[in-house]
Amino acid sequence: MPAAAGNWVAAWTAAAQGPYPLGNPTAQPDMSFALPSAERGARDQTFRLIVRPDVWGRHARLRFCNAFGTRPVTFDGIHVGLQANAAMLVSGTNRAVNFHGAGSVTIPPGGSVLSDPVALPWVTQPDDALLAHRRLAVSFHVAGESGPLTWHAKALTTSYLSPPGSGSHGAAETEDAFPFTTASWYFLDCVQMDAPGARTVVTIGDSITDGTCSTMNGDDRWPDFFARRVHAAYGTQFSVVNQGIGGNRVLSPQDYAAEPIAGGPCALDRLQRDVIDLPNVAAVIWLEGINDFGHGVAKAEDVAKGVREGVRRLRAAIPGVRISLGTLAPSLNATNGTHGTPEVEAKRQAFNAFVRLAGLFDAVVDFEAVTLDRQTGEMLPEFVPDSSIGGPGDKLHPNRTGYLAMAQAIDLRAVLGD
């Protein structure tokens, strides 16, 4: 449909991956009752996804994605409201969402669709401090069977489902119809807000951007900490969104349909949907490459070549975009895959030298410098224990403490411009 008037920004995103259950969720409950068949997918049931917009506007639009489906999927009873607690909504805030004026929409395999603008009457002042960090509940009913679900595995946020065969409950403001929980998001991959004067900042990468080992429902991935710094300095001039996928790589797989992996399609294949197609993108921070070394056989120079190509595409598609690259955090002696080997360490150091010296980027964010224990070559020990599920951590993913340090290492002026 034609773009509606207004200054639209991405206020929340979750990079599409799939098909379910291929992925790396954190703290996922037993889904066998809510989604008993991966092949049949959702069946005549309602999802209530909980998301947190980074900025607010008086109107919102929702983008639904069937990128990894094998059949058309039909949604109806689509609503958006302000979360009160768990699956309950603040009374009077739930609003129906339409697509080309209709209350239902069918998305073909591989497709996506953007809703009509929906008014959010409780947003009287988009910069209202009482709205900051509040969450939306996006509810939708899957009519019939969806087939394989497009999803984002690692939500680190609790959302809710009704049982299979239970029908449409999106209009309900109570929680009675939603007994099942999930730690993932499904089908919904973007919430946009009409936010005058704002622009979108995209963080993209792998599990370290996605937030592995941070806190469930804590909003303490490094992009979350970074966003709060941005708002403290610039108010609502920028909206920061997260397009990390746990296990993602820069280069592989080259054909995701033929070789699906838990980390989703490679960064080069998803730049269009996850960055370029977002509205009003001003800046991109890219942190990726360790999985190309730890799970793959890529050479440092090959990943560097892939990053060069990604930067070329971004600059060609988004004139004036500021692009920042992050150095890779230490992984020596990591217990995750082969990330901790000396061979991977040599590649990591070579790639970091490329990032620092290439002169290709508007800014370099030296994540290694704030996470490296210079005595051992490993991650600093206080950054290792897992924040969400406990335990010793894996010496690859920083915990909440580490993500805070990473966010504090970002030079806001260098990344966002003067």
KETOR-614198 format. One record per residue (C-alpha): residue in three letters; z, x, y. Coordinates in steps of 0.2 Angstrom, whole numbers, padded with zeros to 4 digits, always signed. Example, Ala and Ser with C-alpha at 12.3 -4.5 7.8 and 13.67 -1.06 7.14 Angstrom:
2
ALA+0039+0062-0022;SER+0036+0068-0005;
! end
This chain:
418
MET+0000+0000+0000;PRO-0002+0006+0018;ALA+0012+0016+0025;ALA+0024+0005+0034;ALA+0028+0010+0052;GLY+0043+0021+0055;ASN+0049+0038+0052;TRP+0052+0039+0033;VAL+0061+0053+0024;ALA+0067+0056+0006;ALA+0085+0052+0006;TRP+0088+0054-0012;THR+0077+0061-0027;ALA+0078+0065-0045;ALA+0064+0074-0052;ALA+0055+0064-0066;GLN+0056+0072-0083;GLY+0055+0065-0101;PRO+0052+0056-0111;TYR+0070+0052-0115;PRO+0080+0059-0124;LEU+0071+0076-0121;GLY+0082+0085-0108;ASN+0098+0093-0104;PRO+0111+0080-0099;THR+0129+0084-0095;ALA+0144+0073-0101;GLN+0132+0060-0108;PRO+0141+0046-0118;ASP+0134+0040-0134;MET+0118+0030-0129;SER+0114+0023-0146;PHE+0121+0006-0141;ALA+0112+0005-0124;LEU+0096+0013-0129;PRO+0095+0012-0148;SER+0077+0017-0150;ALA+0069+0031-0140;GLU+0051+0025-0145;ARG+0055+0006-0140;GLY+0065+0012-0125;ALA+0073-0001-0114;ARG+0072-0019-0120;ASP+0075-0034-0109;GLN+0090-0026-0101;THR+0096-0021-0083;PHE+0099-0004-0076;ARG+0111-0001-0062;LEU+0108+0016-0056;ILE+0121+0024-0044;VAL+0113+0036-0031;ARG+0119+0044-0015;PRO+0107+0045+0000;ASP+0109+0060+0011;VAL+0104+0050+0026;TRP+0104+0032+0030;GLY+0092+0020+0039;ARG+0090+0002+0043;HIS+0076+0000+0030;ALA+0074+0008+0013;ARG+0060+0010+0000;LEU+0061+0014-0018;ARG+0049+0024-0029;PHE+0048+0020-0047;CYS+0040+0032-0060;ASN+0032+0030-0077;ALA+0025+0048-0078;PHE+0030+0051-0096;GLY+0028+0033-0103;THR+0015+0028-0116;ARG+0013+0010-0111;PRO+0014-0001-0095;VAL+0032-0005-0090;THR+0036-0020-0080;PHE+0051-0022-0068;ASP+0058-0037-0060;GLY+0075-0043-0053;ILE+0075-0027-0042;HIS+0089-0026-0030;VAL+0098-0013-0019;GLY+0116-0014-0013;LEU+0131-0004-0008;GLN+0142+0002-0022;ALA+0160-0004-0021;ASN+0167+0004-0037;ALA+0159+0008-0054;ALA+0146-0006-0056;MET+0153-0017-0043;LEU+0144-0020-0027;VAL+0151-0023-0009;SER+0150-0042-0007;GLY+0135-0048+0003;THR+0126-0031+0002;ASN+0114-0034-0012;ARG+0096-0036-0007;ALA+0080-0041-0017;VAL+0066-0028-0017;ASN+0048-0033-0017;PHE+0031-0024-0021;HIS+0017-0030-0011;GLY+0027-0046-0008;ALA+0031-0049-0026;GLY+0047-0048-0035;SER+0040-0039-0050;VAL+0029-0024-0053;THR+0020-0016-0068;ILE+0017+0003-0068;PRO+0004+0010-0080;PRO+0007+0026-0090;GLY+0008+0041-0079;GLY+0009+0030-0063;SER+0022+0027-0049;VAL+0024+0014-0036;LEU+0033+0013-0019;SER+0042-0003-0014;ASP+0040-0013+0002;PRO+0053-0009+0015;VAL+0069-0018+0012;ALA+0082-0021+0026;LEU+0099-0014+0024;PRO+0109-0025+0036;TRP+0125-0016+0034;VAL+0117+0000+0042;THR+0120-0004+0060;GLN+0121+0014+0065;PRO+0112+0026+0053;ASP+0124+0040+0059;ASP+0140+0030+0056;ALA+0153+0041+0048;LEU+0159+0027+0037;LEU+0142+0027+0028;ALA+0141+0046+0025;HIS+0143+0050+0007;ARG+0143+0031+0002;ARG+0132+0026-0013;LEU+0119+0014-0017;ALA+0117+0004-0033;VAL+0099+0001-0037;SER+0097-0012-0051;PHE+0081-0017-0060;HIS+0077-0027-0076;VAL+0065-0020-0089;ALA+0055-0035-0095;GLY+0050-0034-0113;GLU+0050-0016-0120;SER+0047-0001-0109;GLY+0042+0011-0123;PRO+0047+0030-0120;LEU+0057+0031-0104;THR+0054+0043-0089;TRP+0071+0049-0084;HIS+0081+0063-0076;ALA+0093+0069-0089;LYS+0106+0078-0078;ALA+0112+0065-0065;LEU+0130+0072-0065;THR+0133+0054-0059;THR+0139+0039-0069;SER+0127+0024-0069;TYR+0127+0008-0079;LEU+0117-0003-0091;SER+0117-0020-0099;PRO+0115-0022-0117;PRO+0097-0023-0125;GLY+0091-0041-0125;SER+0104-0047-0111;GLY+0091-0051-0098;SER+0090-0049-0079;HIS+0107-0046-0069;GLY+0101-0036-0054;ALA+0106-0050-0042;ALA+0124-0050-0048;GLU+0137-0041-0038;THR+0150-0040-0052;GLU+0151-0028-0066;ASP+0153-0040-0080;ALA+0135-0038-0086;PHE+0135-0019-0087;PRO+0147-0012-0101;PHE+0137+0004-0105;THR+0138+0020-0095;THR+0125+0034-0094;ALA+0126+0051-0085;SER+0107+0051-0082;TRP+0094+0042-0071;TYR+0079+0032-0077;PHE+0063+0027-0069;LEU+0069+0028-0051;ASP+0064+0045-0044;CYS+0065+0043-0025;VAL+0074+0033-0012;GLN+0067+0034+0006;MET+0075+0029+0022;ASP+0068+0025+0039;ALA+0077+0038+0049;PRO+0071+0041+0067;GLY+0069+0059+0071;ALA+0074+0065+0053;ARG+0064+0077+0042;THR+0065+0081+0023;VAL+0072+0097+0016;VAL+0068+0099-0003;THR+0078+0110-0014;ILE+0068+0113-0031;GLY+0072+0124-0046;ASP+0080+0123-0063;SER+0098+0119-0070;ILE+0107+0130-0056;THR+0099+0118-0043;ASP+0102+0103-0054;GLY+0120+0107-0055;THR+0125+0112-0073;CYS+0143+0117-0074;SER+0148+0108-0057;THR+0159+0092-0057;MET+0154+0076-0064;ASN+0153+0063-0050;GLY+0159+0077-0038;ASP+0143+0080-0028;ASP+0146+0099-0028;ARG+0129+0106-0033;TRP+0124+0120-0021;PRO+0111+0108-0013;ASP+0126+0096-0010;PHE+0137+0109-0001;PHE+0121+0115+0008;ALA+0117+0097+0014;ARG+0135+0095+0021;ARG+0133+0111+0031;VAL+0116+0105+0038;HIS+0124+0089+0043;ALA+0139+0098+0051;ALA+0127+0108+0062;TYR+0112+0096+0064;GLY+0119+0079+0062;THR+0105+0068+0054;GLN+0090+0078+0059;PHE+0087+0083+0041;SER+0089+0075+0024;VAL+0092+0087+0010;VAL+0086+0081-0008;ASN+0087+0089-0025;GLN+0072+0092-0036;GLY+0081+0103-0049;ILE+0078+0100-0068;GLY+0089+0109-0081;GLY+0078+0121-0091;ASN+0064+0121-0079;ARG+0052+0135-0078;VAL+0039+0141-0065;LEU+0024+0144-0077;SER+0027+0135-0094;PRO+0023+0124-0103;GLN+0005+0124-0096;ASP+0001+0107-0104;TYR+0017+0097-0105;ALA+0009+0082-0114;ALA+0005+0094-0128;GLU+0020+0104-0127;PRO+0035+0094-0120;ILE+0051+0104-0118;ALA+0068+0099-0112;GLY+0065+0107-0095;GLY+0051+0096-0091;PRO+0034+0100-0084;CYS+0033+0117-0075;ALA+0036+0119-0057;LEU+0018+0122-0053;ASP+0013+0106-0061;ARG+0026+0095-0052;LEU+0025+0102-0035;GLN+0013+0088-0030;ARG+0025+0073-0035;ASP+0041+0082-0032;VAL+0038+0090-0015;ILE+0021+0087-0007;ASP+0021+0068-0010;LEU+0038+0066-0001;PRO+0037+0060+0017;ASN+0040+0072+0032;VAL+0044+0088+0022;ALA+0050+0101+0034;ALA+0057+0115+0023;VAL+0058+0120+0004;ILE+0071+0131-0004;TRP+0065+0137-0021;LEU+0076+0145-0034;GLU+0068+0147-0051;GLY+0062+0160-0064;ILE+0076+0164-0075;ASN+0071+0152-0089;ASP+0053+0159-0089;PHE+0062+0175-0094;GLY+0076+0168-0105;HIS+0067+0155-0114;GLY+0049+0162-0113;VAL+0040+0178-0114;ALA+0034+0179-0096;LYS+0034+0195-0086;ALA+0041+0197-0069;GLU+0024+0200-0061;ASP+0017+0184-0069;VAL+0031+0173-0062;ALA+0029+0181-0045;LYS+0011+0177-0046;GLY+0015+0159-0050;VAL+0027+0158-0035;ARG+0013+0165-0024;GLU+0002+0151-0030;GLY+0015+0138-0028;VAL+0018+0144-0010;ARG-0001+0144-0007;ARG-0002+0125-0012;LEU+0013+0120-0002;ARG+0007+0128+0014;ALA-0011+0121+0011;ALA-0003+0103+0008;ILE+0011+0103+0021;PRO+0006+0112+0037;GLY+0020+0121+0046;VAL+0032+0119+0031;ARG+0046+0133+0030;ILE+0047+0140+0013;SER+0063+0150+0007;LEU+0065+0159-0010;GLY+0081+0162-0018;THR+0085+0178-0028;LEU+0091+0174-0046;ALA+0109+0174-0049;PRO+0115+0187-0063;SER+0114+0182-0081;LEU+0119+0198-0090;ASN+0128+0194-0106;ALA+0126+0175-0104;THR+0129+0165-0120;ASN+0114+0153-0116;GLY+0098+0157-0126;THR+0092+0175-0123;HIS+0096+0175-0104;GLY+0109+0188-0106;THR+0099+0202-0114;PRO+0095+0218-0106;GLU+0077+0214-0107;VAL+0079+0198-0096;GLU+0091+0208-0084;ALA+0077+0220-0081;LYS+0065+0206-0077;ARG+0077+0197-0066;GLN+0080+0213-0056;ALA+0061+0215-0054;PHE+0058+0197-0049;ASN+0072+0199-0036;ALA+0064+0214-0029;PHE+0048+0204-0027;VAL+0057+0190-0018;ARG+0065+0202-0006;LEU+0050+0213-0002;ALA+0035+0201-0004;GLY+0035+0196+0015;LEU+0028+0179+0008;PHE+0042+0168+0014;ASP+0050+0161+0030;ALA+0067+0166+0023;VAL+0075+0174+0008;VAL+0092+0167+0002;ASP+0101+0181-0007;PHE+0110+0171-0020;GLU+0112+0186-0031;ALA+0122+0195-0018;VAL+0136+0182-0018;THR+0137+0179-0037;LEU+0136+0197-0044;ASP+0151+0206-0050;ARG+0145+0224-0046;GLN+0157+0232-0058;THR+0150+0223-0073;GLY+0133+0217-0068;GLU+0138+0199-0074;MET+0142+0184-0064;LEU+0159+0185-0054;PRO+0172+0179-0066;GLU+0179+0166-0055;PHE+0162+0157-0055;VAL+0161+0156-0074;PRO+0172+0143-0081;ASP+0164+0126-0082;SER+0169+0113-0070;SER+0164+0097-0078;ILE+0167+0098-0097;GLY+0180+0113-0097;GLY+0179+0128-0107;PRO+0174+0146-0104;GLY+0156+0143-0096;ASP+0141+0153-0101;LYS+0140+0167-0088;LEU+0123+0159-0082;HIS+0128+0144-0073;PRO+0140+0145-0058;ASN+0154+0132-0057;ARG+0159+0123-0042;THR+0167+0138-0034;GLY+0151+0148-0037;TYR+0140+0134-0030;LEU+0150+0133-0014;ALA+0148+0152-0012;MET+0129+0150-0014;ALA+0128+0136-0001;GLN+0138+0147+0011;ALA+0126+0161+0009;ILE+0111+0151+0017;ASP+0107+0155+0034;LEU+0103+0138+0042;ARG+0093+0144+0056;ALA+0082+0155+0045;VAL+0079+0141+0032;LEU+0076+0127+0045;GLY+0070+0136+0060;ASP+0077+0136+0077;
! end
